[in-house]
Amino acid sequence: MRIRHLAYISLMALALAGCNDTLESASIDLSTVKNKVEQPLPAHIVADMAKKGMERNSPIMIRIFKEEGVMEILKANQNNRFEVIASYNICAWSGRLGPKVKEGDRQAPEGFYMLTPANLNPNSKYYLAINTGFPNRYDAANGRTGANLMIHGACSSSGCYSMTDQEVLEIYAFARDAFKGGQKAVQLEAFPFRMTAENMVKHRLSPNIEFWRMLKVGYDNFEVTKRPPEVEVCEKKYVFNQQASGPFNPAGKCPVMTTPPALQVALATHDKQYQSDYAVASKKFDGMAWYDPTEAERKAIVAKQRKGHDIAYAPTGTALAAGKMMKVADLESMMANQSGQQLARGGTVANPTTASVRMATATPGLAGQQGTQPAGIAVAANVPANVPIPMANPMVNPLAYAAPPVETAQTEPAKKPPFWKFWAKSE
């Protein structure tokens, strides 16, 4: 009876420790690692890959969900569909939800990034690191600044996605093996949260909502195809899975673009369900919206985790655990107070005013995305007007996401084969 009681107490302690206590869930004893760059994946992951019909060196992609504090590794199976093979709690990410805008803002990037072997850093002072590739072409076209934003170990972040050393060891191994298998570039998709209808309703008052609606188009393209979308940039906006009449210029006018018919139909079906879910969520959260917590508030909920670690170890906790639903009026008042305090300290802030709240609530769901899309999109006559606009596959052109040198900013690479032909070889 005493043993059972002690076991119960131990389980409760683990539960109370929080979902971000990643160190204890690590599967590798670092003291046994002789060559971290060539350390093989754990046997249980290799076995799981075999069960799911995945080759050890098949392509991967990475997805990040800030609010949930999760990083997923997805791997191609025998049908060239990507599914989750490993999921990690992000130990630390700085700032709040929203994209990185300028050097020093402590924001971790959001968007679509291409990682090549050159992005791997085996000599990082943070154990191992993978450069996210910020700024990409979208960031550069929009004047966003910053450098050396990484996925790395050490659990300490100033604009990076920081994991424990054990976790980054595995993530690095996934990328290394995929590159050895011939993958030219790994797509990194960094989202503020899982872009469900309920989450989009909860965050509808955020000043970042239009940017997130644009990201959601790429998110939806993956959801219906289970393949990394092909990504391009024109008119300073992302576009996905588009057949184009000419080259893409990040800051210039978009060429005439069309979405492959089969993809249009799949996206239309997906959107129909999304619109239904959005209506349900709107009723559920009528008069309420989500308060996005500060980094300090996230750190406070996991403060005990720092005990016994190096002073640099700084887990931040999840925004889900530290945030909350609030009445819209109370949220506006709180955000106004925070903005006033930040301005008093000499900072600048984007704050949802009453006007921005009205604008955000007037454009729900995917139907509201049309105002954020580049011009020049052609859609088949029998497809609903609110079909999302897709983008390109990173594995076809690893440079599609890299920010070009200033002197070649207006130069486009040679035409590449469309993503559906790339995939057709294995179908």
C-alpha positions as CSV (number, residue, x, y, z in Angstrom):
1,M,0.0,0.0,0.0
2,R,2.9,2.4,0.9
3,I,4.6,1.6,-2.4
4,R,1.4,2.3,-4.3
5,H,1.0,5.6,-2.4
6,L,4.6,6.7,-3.2
7,A,4.1,5.8,-6.9
8,Y,0.9,8.0,-6.9
9,I,2.8,10.9,-5.4
10,S,5.6,10.5,-8.0
11,L,3.1,10.6,-10.8
12,M,1.5,13.7,-9.4
13,A,4.9,15.4,-9.1
14,L,5.6,14.7,-12.7
15,A,2.3,16.1,-13.8
16,L,2.8,19.3,-11.8
17,A,6.3,19.7,-13.2
18,G,4.7,21.0,-16.4
19,C,4.7,20.0,-20.0
20,N,7.9,22.0,-20.7
21,D,10.1,19.9,-18.5
22,T,11.9,18.5,-21.4
23,L,15.2,17.4,-19.8
24,E,13.6,14.5,-17.9
25,S,12.0,13.2,-21.1
26,A,15.3,13.0,-23.0
27,S,16.2,9.6,-24.4
28,I,19.9,10.0,-24.8
29,D,22.6,10.0,-22.0
30,L,25.0,12.7,-23.2
31,S,27.9,11.2,-21.2
32,T,27.8,8.2,-23.6
33,V,28.0,10.3,-26.8
34,K,31.4,10.2,-28.4
35,N,30.7,12.0,-31.6
36,K,27.7,14.3,-31.4
37,V,27.7,15.1,-35.1
38,E,27.4,11.5,-36.1
39,Q,25.4,10.2,-33.1
40,P,22.7,7.8,-34.6
41,L,19.1,8.2,-33.8
42,P,17.8,6.2,-30.8
43,A,16.7,2.6,-31.6
44,H,13.1,3.3,-30.6
45,I,12.9,6.0,-33.3
46,V,14.4,3.9,-35.9
47,A,12.0,1.1,-35.0
48,D,9.1,3.5,-35.2
49,M,10.2,4.7,-38.7
50,A,10.2,1.1,-39.9
51,K,6.7,0.6,-38.6
52,K,5.5,3.7,-40.5
53,G,7.2,2.7,-43.7
54,M,9.9,5.4,-43.6
55,E,13.5,5.0,-44.8
56,R,16.2,6.2,-42.4
57,N,17.4,8.7,-45.0
58,S,14.0,9.8,-46.4
59,P,13.1,13.5,-46.5
60,I,12.0,15.4,-43.4
61,M,10.3,18.7,-42.6
62,I,10.1,20.6,-39.3
63,R,7.0,22.4,-37.8
64,I,7.1,24.7,-34.9
65,F,4.0,25.8,-32.8
66,K,5.0,28.6,-30.5
67,E,1.9,28.8,-28.3
68,E,1.9,25.0,-27.6
69,G,5.7,25.1,-27.2
70,V,6.1,22.1,-29.6
71,M,8.5,21.2,-32.4
72,E,7.6,18.4,-34.7
73,I,9.8,16.4,-37.0
74,L,7.8,15.0,-40.0
75,K,9.2,12.3,-42.3
76,A,8.2,11.1,-45.7
77,N,6.8,7.6,-45.8
78,Q,6.6,5.2,-48.8
79,N,3.8,7.2,-50.3
80,N,5.8,10.4,-50.0
81,R,3.3,11.8,-47.4
82,F,4.9,13.4,-44.4
83,E,3.8,12.4,-40.9
84,V,5.1,13.1,-37.4
85,I,7.9,10.8,-36.3
86,A,9.1,12.8,-33.3
87,S,7.7,15.7,-31.2
88,Y,9.6,17.8,-28.7
89,N,8.7,20.4,-26.1
90,I,10.5,23.6,-26.9
91,C,12.6,24.4,-23.8
92,A,12.8,28.1,-24.4
93,W,11.6,30.7,-27.0
94,S,11.7,34.4,-26.4
95,G,9.3,37.2,-26.9
96,R,5.6,36.7,-27.6
97,L,3.5,35.3,-30.4
98,G,4.1,37.2,-33.7
99,P,6.9,37.4,-36.3
100,K,10.4,38.7,-35.8
101,V,10.6,42.3,-37.2
102,K,13.9,43.8,-36.3
103,E,17.2,43.0,-34.7
104,G,17.0,43.1,-30.9
105,D,13.2,42.6,-30.6
106,R,13.8,39.2,-29.0
107,Q,11.1,37.7,-31.3
108,A,11.6,34.1,-32.6
109,P,10.8,33.9,-36.4
110,E,7.5,32.8,-37.8
111,G,7.1,31.8,-41.5
112,F,8.5,29.4,-44.0
113,Y,12.3,28.8,-44.1
114,M,14.6,26.5,-46.2
115,L,17.4,24.7,-44.4
116,T,20.3,23.4,-46.4
117,P,23.4,21.4,-45.1
118,A,25.1,24.8,-44.8
119,N,22.6,25.7,-42.0
120,L,23.9,23.0,-39.8
121,N,26.4,24.2,-37.2
122,P,28.3,21.3,-35.5
123,N,30.6,23.7,-33.6
124,S,27.9,25.7,-31.8
125,K,28.6,26.9,-28.3
126,Y,25.0,25.8,-27.6
127,Y,26.0,22.1,-28.2
128,L,24.6,21.8,-31.7
129,A,22.7,24.3,-33.8
130,I,20.7,24.7,-37.0
131,N,20.3,28.2,-38.5
132,T,16.7,29.0,-39.3
133,G,17.7,31.0,-42.4
134,F,16.1,34.2,-41.1
135,P,15.7,36.6,-42.9
136,N,14.3,34.8,-45.9
137,R,13.0,36.5,-49.1
138,Y,9.7,37.4,-47.5
139,D,11.5,39.0,-44.5
140,A,14.0,40.8,-46.7
141,A,11.3,42.2,-49.0
142,N,9.5,43.5,-45.9
143,G,12.6,45.1,-44.4
144,R,12.9,42.7,-41.4
145,T,16.3,42.5,-39.8
146,G,18.2,40.0,-37.6
147,A,20.7,37.3,-38.0
148,N,21.9,34.0,-36.4
149,L,18.5,32.9,-35.3
150,M,18.9,29.2,-34.5
151,I,17.4,26.0,-33.3
152,H,20.0,25.0,-30.7
153,G,20.6,23.4,-27.3
154,A,21.3,24.8,-23.9
155,C,17.7,25.9,-23.1
156,S,18.3,29.6,-23.4
157,S,16.9,32.0,-26.0
158,S,17.2,35.5,-27.3
159,G,15.1,35.1,-30.5
160,C,15.9,31.4,-31.1
161,Y,14.1,28.2,-30.6
162,S,16.2,26.6,-27.8
163,M,15.9,22.9,-26.9
164,T,17.7,20.7,-24.4
165,D,21.0,19.3,-25.6
166,Q,19.5,15.8,-25.8
167,E,16.7,17.1,-28.0
168,V,18.9,19.1,-30.4
169,L,21.1,16.0,-30.7
170,E,18.2,14.1,-32.2
171,I,16.9,17.0,-34.3
172,Y,20.4,17.4,-35.8
173,A,20.5,13.7,-36.6
174,F,17.2,13.8,-38.4
175,A,18.4,16.6,-40.6
176,R,21.9,15.0,-41.2
177,D,20.4,11.7,-42.2
178,A,17.9,13.4,-44.6
179,F,20.7,15.3,-46.3
180,K,22.8,12.1,-46.6
181,G,19.8,10.6,-48.4
182,G,19.9,13.3,-51.0
183,Q,17.4,15.9,-49.7
184,K,18.6,19.3,-50.9
185,A,16.7,21.4,-48.4
186,V,14.4,20.9,-45.4
187,Q,11.4,23.1,-45.0
188,L,10.9,24.7,-41.6
189,E,7.4,26.0,-40.9
190,A,7.1,28.2,-37.8
191,F,3.6,29.0,-36.7
192,P,2.2,31.0,-33.8
193,F,-0.1,28.1,-33.0
194,R,-1.9,25.2,-34.7
195,M,-4.1,27.1,-37.1
196,T,-7.4,25.5,-36.3
197,A,-10.7,27.5,-36.6
198,E,-10.9,27.7,-32.8
199,N,-7.4,29.1,-32.5
200,M,-8.0,31.6,-35.3
201,V,-11.2,32.8,-33.5
202,K,-9.4,33.0,-30.1
203,H,-6.6,35.2,-31.7
204,R,-8.8,37.2,-34.0
205,L,-8.0,40.5,-32.1
206,S,-4.2,40.2,-32.4
207,P,-2.4,42.9,-34.4
208,N,-0.7,40.0,-36.2
209,I,-3.9,38.4,-37.5
210,E,-3.5,39.3,-41.1
211,F,0.0,38.0,-41.2
212,W,-1.2,34.7,-39.6
213,R,-4.0,34.4,-42.1
214,M,-1.4,34.5,-44.8
215,L,0.6,31.8,-43.1
216,K,-2.5,29.7,-42.7
217,V,-2.8,29.3,-46.5
218,G,0.5,27.4,-46.4
219,Y,-0.6,25.5,-43.4
220,D,-3.8,24.4,-45.2
221,N,-1.8,23.4,-48.2
222,F,0.1,21.0,-46.1
223,E,-3.0,19.7,-44.3
224,V,-4.7,18.7,-47.6
225,T,-1.6,17.3,-49.3
226,K,0.6,16.1,-46.4
227,R,3.6,17.5,-48.4
228,P,5.7,20.6,-47.9
229,P,4.1,23.4,-49.9
230,E,6.2,25.0,-52.7
231,V,6.8,28.6,-51.5
232,E,7.4,31.7,-53.4
233,V,7.3,35.4,-52.6
234,C,5.9,38.3,-54.6
235,E,4.3,41.7,-53.8
236,K,5.9,41.2,-50.4
237,K,3.6,38.3,-49.6
238,Y,4.0,34.5,-49.5
239,V,2.2,32.5,-52.2
240,F,1.9,28.7,-52.2
241,N,1.9,25.9,-54.8
242,Q,1.3,28.2,-57.8
243,Q,1.8,27.6,-61.5
244,A,3.1,30.9,-62.7
245,S,3.4,32.7,-66.1
246,G,6.7,34.2,-65.2
247,P,9.4,34.6,-62.5
248,F,8.6,35.6,-58.9
249,N,10.0,38.9,-57.7
250,P,9.7,39.3,-53.8
251,A,9.0,43.0,-53.9
252,G,7.6,43.2,-57.4
253,K,4.2,42.4,-59.0
254,C,3.2,38.8,-59.0
255,P,3.0,36.9,-62.3
256,V,-0.3,35.5,-63.4
257,M,-0.8,32.4,-61.2
258,T,-3.1,29.4,-61.1
259,T,-3.6,26.7,-58.6
260,P,-3.6,23.1,-59.9
261,P,-7.2,22.0,-60.3
262,A,-7.0,18.9,-58.0
263,L,-5.5,21.0,-55.3
264,Q,-8.2,23.7,-55.7
265,V,-10.9,21.1,-55.1
266,A,-9.1,19.7,-52.1
267,L,-8.6,23.1,-50.6
268,A,-12.3,24.0,-51.3
269,T,-13.4,20.9,-49.4
270,H,-11.0,21.7,-46.5
271,D,-12.3,25.3,-46.4
272,K,-15.9,24.3,-46.3
273,Q,-15.3,22.4,-43.1
274,Y,-13.1,25.2,-41.7
275,Q,-15.9,27.8,-42.2
276,S,-18.3,25.5,-40.4
277,D,-15.9,25.1,-37.5
278,Y,-15.2,28.8,-37.4
279,A,-18.9,29.6,-37.0
280,V,-19.1,27.2,-34.1
281,A,-16.0,28.7,-32.5
282,S,-17.3,32.2,-33.0
283,K,-20.4,31.4,-31.0
284,K,-18.4,29.6,-28.3
285,F,-16.0,32.6,-27.8
286,D,-18.5,35.4,-28.4
287,G,-17.3,38.5,-26.6
288,M,-14.1,36.7,-25.5
289,A,-10.5,36.6,-26.8
290,W,-7.2,35.2,-25.9
291,Y,-4.6,37.0,-23.8
292,D,-1.1,36.3,-25.1
293,P,1.2,36.2,-22.1
294,T,4.5,38.0,-21.9
295,E,7.8,36.1,-21.8
296,A,8.1,36.9,-18.1
297,E,4.7,35.4,-17.4
298,R,5.7,32.3,-19.2
299,K,9.0,32.0,-17.3
300,A,7.2,32.4,-14.0
301,I,5.1,29.2,-14.4
302,V,8.3,27.1,-14.8
303,A,10.6,28.9,-12.5
304,K,11.2,25.8,-10.3
305,Q,12.7,24.0,-13.3
306,R,15.8,26.2,-13.1
307,K,16.8,24.7,-9.8
308,G,19.9,22.6,-10.1
309,H,20.8,23.8,-13.5
310,D,23.4,26.3,-14.9
311,I,22.4,29.9,-14.6
312,A,22.0,30.2,-18.4
313,Y,19.4,27.4,-18.3
314,A,16.1,29.4,-18.8
315,P,13.0,27.5,-19.7
316,T,10.1,29.7,-20.7
317,G,7.0,27.6,-20.3
318,T,4.1,27.5,-22.8
319,A,1.9,30.4,-23.8
320,L,-1.1,28.0,-23.3
321,A,-0.2,27.5,-19.7
322,A,0.3,31.2,-19.0
323,G,-2.3,32.8,-21.2
324,K,-6.1,32.9,-20.7
325,M,-9.4,33.8,-22.3
326,M,-10.7,37.2,-21.3
327,K,-13.6,39.5,-22.1
328,V,-12.8,41.7,-25.1
329,A,-13.1,45.0,-23.1
330,D,-10.8,43.7,-20.3
331,L,-8.3,42.5,-22.9
332,E,-8.2,45.9,-24.6
333,S,-7.8,47.6,-21.3
334,M,-4.9,45.3,-20.3
335,M,-3.1,45.7,-23.7
336,A,-3.5,49.5,-23.5
337,N,-1.9,49.5,-20.1
338,Q,1.0,47.3,-21.2
339,S,1.5,49.5,-24.3
340,G,1.6,52.6,-22.1
341,Q,4.1,51.1,-19.8
342,Q,6.3,50.0,-22.7
343,L,6.1,53.5,-24.3
344,A,7.0,55.1,-21.0
345,R,10.2,52.9,-21.1
346,G,11.0,54.3,-24.5
347,G,9.8,51.3,-26.5
348,T,7.4,51.0,-29.4
349,V,4.4,48.6,-29.6
350,A,1.7,47.4,-31.9
351,N,-1.5,47.3,-29.9
352,P,-5.0,46.2,-30.9
353,T,-7.2,49.3,-30.6
354,T,-11.0,49.3,-30.8
355,A,-10.7,50.0,-34.6
356,S,-8.3,47.1,-35.2
357,V,-10.7,44.8,-33.2
358,R,-13.6,45.7,-35.4
359,M,-11.5,45.1,-38.5
360,A,-10.3,41.7,-37.2
361,T,-13.7,40.5,-36.4
362,A,-15.0,41.6,-39.8
363,T,-12.7,39.2,-41.7
364,P,-13.2,35.7,-40.1
365,G,-11.8,32.5,-41.6
366,L,-10.3,31.8,-44.9
367,A,-12.8,33.9,-46.7
368,G,-11.2,36.9,-45.1
369,Q,-7.8,36.0,-46.5
370,Q,-8.6,37.4,-50.0
371,G,-7.6,40.9,-48.9
372,T,-4.1,39.6,-48.0
373,Q,-3.4,37.8,-51.2
374,P,-1.3,39.1,-54.1
375,A,-3.0,40.2,-57.3
376,G,-2.8,38.1,-60.5
377,I,-4.3,34.8,-59.1
378,A,-6.4,32.9,-61.5
379,V,-8.9,30.4,-60.2
380,A,-11.1,28.0,-62.1
381,A,-14.6,29.2,-62.7
382,N,-16.2,26.2,-60.8
383,V,-14.0,26.7,-57.7
384,P,-15.3,28.9,-54.8
385,A,-13.7,32.4,-54.6
386,N,-12.4,31.7,-51.1
387,V,-10.1,28.9,-52.0
388,P,-6.7,29.5,-50.4
389,I,-3.7,30.4,-52.5
390,P,-0.9,27.8,-52.4
391,M,3.1,27.8,-52.7
392,A,6.2,25.7,-53.8
393,N,8.2,22.7,-52.6
394,P,11.5,23.5,-50.9
395,M,13.0,20.2,-52.0
396,V,12.7,21.4,-55.6
397,N,14.5,24.7,-55.1
398,P,16.4,25.1,-51.9
399,L,17.1,28.8,-52.7
400,A,13.4,29.7,-52.9
401,Y,13.5,30.8,-49.3
402,A,16.9,32.3,-49.0
403,A,17.2,36.1,-48.9
404,P,19.1,37.0,-52.1
405,P,22.1,39.3,-52.1
406,V,21.2,43.0,-52.4
407,E,22.9,43.3,-55.8
408,T,20.8,40.4,-57.2
409,A,17.5,41.1,-55.4
410,Q,15.7,41.6,-58.8
411,T,17.2,38.5,-60.4
412,E,15.2,35.3,-60.5
413,P,16.6,31.7,-60.7
414,A,16.0,29.6,-63.7
415,K,12.6,27.9,-64.0
416,K,12.2,24.9,-61.8
417,P,9.9,21.9,-62.4
418,P,6.6,22.3,-60.6
419,F,6.1,20.5,-57.3
420,W,3.5,18.1,-58.7
421,K,5.9,16.7,-61.2
422,F,8.5,16.3,-58.6
423,W,6.2,14.1,-56.6
424,A,4.8,12.3,-59.6
425,K,8.0,10.2,-59.9
426,S,7.1,8.2,-56.8
427,E,3.4,7.9,-57.5
